[in-house]
Amino acid sequence: MNRFLKAFGLLSIITLFAACKKDDGPNTVPPRDYAVQYATEKVDIENYLKTHYMVVDPVTLDAVFFAIPEGGTQTSIWDQTEYPLRNKIVNSNSVDYTVYYLVFNEGVGEAATRADNVLVAYSGTLFSGVQFDSQPYPQSLSPLYNSIEGWQEIIPLFKTGIYVDVDPSNPATFEGYGAGAMFLPSGLAYYNSSPSSAVSAYDSMIFTFKMYQLQYTDVDGDGILNKFETADGIDLNDYDTDGDDLPNYLDTDDDGDGHFTKNEIEDPETGDSYDFDEIPTCTGGTLKKHLDPACF
């Protein structure tokens, strides 16, 4: 029974992701060794950060990057302290990538998980300065899990803003939103494929962005929002309470006891699902019902 439930749940998830999977770009070439490719790009990215400066609009938080001219006195992105350069180590394809990013504003609202829907304004450019994508006025929320891996790692570090209803006839306006920039190696972007003719295989890229809104989702349909399918400091992809190599947010049976999670969190009196904070523990236990295989 347990094996059947796992297979059924996984099939449902695969169907969902297949419908939303990011297609390969028009230009795809045979893949190179990830570690070898990144070694080259890391040098190029760090050189860019040390030889370019930035101008950030204090009101809109739009950022523009320029090369420091010969003899120039501008402070590099690497050395400037107004928006200290930060980094996050991301392990992907057995490579520890150092992802550099900037925080122009953290945001005043809530943070998304890598599996939630987000409303983000952004601009994508290559290190050569060529802009290959731009969406200054996003009209709808998009699933973050359908974006490139770099976005899934960096966007959740920022928070949403507050909607301001100024003129309904104009694009939505927000204030207090998270805003920043990320400098991505190709291994966390499109790698050996590309989204358009403006992007070549193995191009590193820069995204400036503004995090406006989010919608919390429940990817596996088990009645628990993705944001509750992990613990503090643990990435969604790494939280697997029953050790079946399927993270809880993609697992319809979180404790591996052969019973769907959505049934285990059902209030017997109302027939509705408990709010997450109200999911009870087993008698004498410390885990919530859906995480304790001894309790149903």
N, C-alpha and C positions, 0 to 999 in steps of 0.2 A: 504493500500500500504506500509506504513512504517513498519508494522508488518511483511509483507512478505519479505521485504528487509532485516530486521534484521535476520529473520529465515534463509534466504538463505545465508547471509554472515556468520552466526554462523556455519551453516552446513559445509560450505567450510573450515572454520578454524578447526573444529573438525576433518574433514577428513584428513587435513594436519597433525595435531598433532597425530592422531591415527597411521599414517604411521611411525611417528618418535618416538613414545612413548617408553621410557626406560622400557624394560621388567623386571618383578620381577626376582630376582636371583633364583638359584636352592634351596636355603634354606629360607623358609618363615614360620614364626611362628605367632601365634595370637598377635596382637598389645597390648602393654602396654599403660598405661596412659602417655601421652607425658610429662606433667609437672613433674610427679614422676620420670620418667626415666631420664629426663634432670638434675634434682637435684643431682642425683648420678654422672652422667657423668661430670657435671661442676666441682665438687670437684676433680675428677680424672684428668681432663684436667689441672686444675690450679696446682695440685700437680706435674704433669709431667713438666710443665713449670718452676716450682720452684726447681726441682731436676735434671734437665738436662741442658747441655750447648750445644752450637753449634759451628761448624767450617764452615765458608763460604769462598769459593774460590773467591778472589777478581777479578779474570779475567772471569771465567765461571759463577760465581754466583751460583754454586752448593753448597748445604748446607747438612751437616750431623749432626745428633743429637746423643749425648752420655749422659749416666747417670753420674752424678758427684759421683766419688768414695768416700767412707768414708774417711773423712779427706782431701778431695780434695779442691783445692783453685780456681777452675774454677768458673767463674761468670755464674749464671743461665740465661736461656733464659728470665726469668721474670725480672731479675735485670740488665742485660747487657744494655748498652746505645748506642752501635755502630749502631744497628738496633732496635730502640725502639719498644717494643711490642705494637701493636695497637689493637683496638677492634671495632666491629660494632654490634649494637643491631638489631637483625632480628626477627620479629614477625612471627611465623608460627604455625599453629594448636593451636592458643591461648596461645602460650608460647613465652616469650621474651628471645631469645637465645643471649648470649654474644659470638660472634665469634672472637676469637683471631687470629691475622695474623701478618706477618712480611713483610716489604718492603725492599728488598735488592737493588732494583732499580725501580723507578717509570715507566721508559720508556720514549721515546722521540716522539712517534707517536700519534696515536689516541686511544681513549677508546671505547670499544664495549658497546652495551646495552645487556641486558639479552636475547634478541631475535635475535642477530646477529651471524654470523659464525666466528669461531676463529681457529687459528693455534697455539696450545699450546703444548709445551714439558712438561712432568710432571713425577713425581714418587709418588706413593701412598703407604704409610706404616701404619701399625697399631701402637698403642702406645707401643706394646710389641716389636717393632722393625722389625716385619715381613713385607716384601715388598709383596704387593698383586697385584700391577699393575705398569707398567712403559712404557713410550713412549718417548724416548730421541730424536727420529728423526721423528716427525709427517710429513706425506706426503700430507695430505689434510685437508681442513678446515672442522670443524664440527659445527652443530648448538648448540649454548650455551643453548638454551631453552630445549634441549634434555638431558642436563646433570643434575647432582644432584643439589639440591637447593643451597647448600653452594657455589658451583662454580658460579652459577648465581648471587650470592650476592658479591663475592670477586673478581672474574676475571675482572669485569668492573671497578674496582678501579685502574687497571693498564693499561698502554699504550703499543702500539706495538713498534717494533724496525724497523731497516732499513735493507733491503735485501742487501747482499754483494755477488756479482757474482765472486767468487774466482775460483771454479772449477766445471763446470756444471756436471761432472761425479760423484761428491760427493753430499751428502745431502745438502740442502739449508743452507746457513750460514747467520746469522743475528747479528747485533750489536745494542747497545742502547736499547735493549728490556726490558720490565718490567719483574721483577723476584721477587718471594717471596715465602711465605709458609703460609698455613692456617691450623688451628687445629679445626676440625669439630666434633661436637656432632652427634650422629647417626640420630637425628631428622632432620638434614639438609644433611644427606647422604643417607644410604640405610635402616635405621631404623630396621624394623622387617624382612627384606629380605637381601640378600647379592648377590654381583656380581660374586662370585666364592667360591669354597670350602675353600679358605684361609681366608675368611671373615665370621664371625659369625653374627647372628642377634644382633643388638644393639651395634656394635663395633664403637667406636669413631675412627677417622682416621686423618692422616696428609698428606697433599699434598704439595710438593715443585713444583714450576712451572715457566715456562718462556713464556711470551706472545709475540709471534713473529709477527703474521699478523691477520688481520680481514677483513671481507667482510660485509658491511652494507646491510641489507635485508629489505624487505617489506612484513612482514608475512601475512597481510590481503589483499595484492594485490590492495590497493586503490590508488597507485601511490605516496605514501608518505613513505619515509624510516622510519623505526622504531625510529631512533634517533631524528626525528622531531615530533614524536607522543607523546611528553611529554614537560614539562617545567623545567627550572633549579631547581634542588633540589627535583624533584618529580620522584619517581620510575615509570617505564613504567606501572606496574600493578596498579598504583594508579591514573593514569591520565585518567579521564572519563568525557569529557566535556558535554555530554548530559545526564549524570546521569542514564544510563540504566544498570549499573553494568557490562558493557563490556568496558574494557580499550580501548582507541583509537587505539592502535596498533593491536587490534583484531576486530575492529569495522569498517565495510564497510560504515557506515553512521555516521560520527563523531558528527554531530550536531542534529541528530534525526529528520530531516525535511522530511524524506521519499525519499531522493535523494542520490544515491551513491556518496561518496566522490570523486571517480575517475572521475565522470562526472562534479562535481562542480569545479574541479581544471583544467578543460580542457580549453585551449586557443582557443576561437572561430575562430580566424584568421588562426591558423595553424593546429588545431585539435590535437595538442600534449599537454601533461600535462605541466603546468608551473613548472619551478624550484621552490623549496619551498619558497625561499626568494622573488620570484616574484608573488606568489599567491596574488591577489588583495583583498582588503576589500570591503564591500558593501558601496555604496554611503552614506556618513554620519555616517558610522559605524567605529568601531575600530578593529573588529575581521576579520581574513581571511575568505573568502567566505565559506569554508568547515566547519568552526566552528560557523557560524552565521545562526541559523535556519530561520531567516527572509530574507535570501539572497540566491537566486539560479539563 
